[in-house]
Amino acid sequence: MFDSILKAAIALAIQEGLLVEEDGVLLSPTTINLVNEIEEMHRQHLIDMALANNDRELFMQLTN
């Protein structure tokens, strides 16, 4: 009985947008946003490094 209640609660949380299921893993939308921000910061850092090192090829790959 507990399992069915838990599954229903998880399904409701997903439906309401309180949780996101990706590849069988439950995540908070806030966690997903944080990961996206970190990825963007890393990309910007790589762009800055490519510019500082005059690495045109890497810069073009990162900005496409």
Long-range contacts (C-beta under 8 A, 24 or more apart in sequence): none
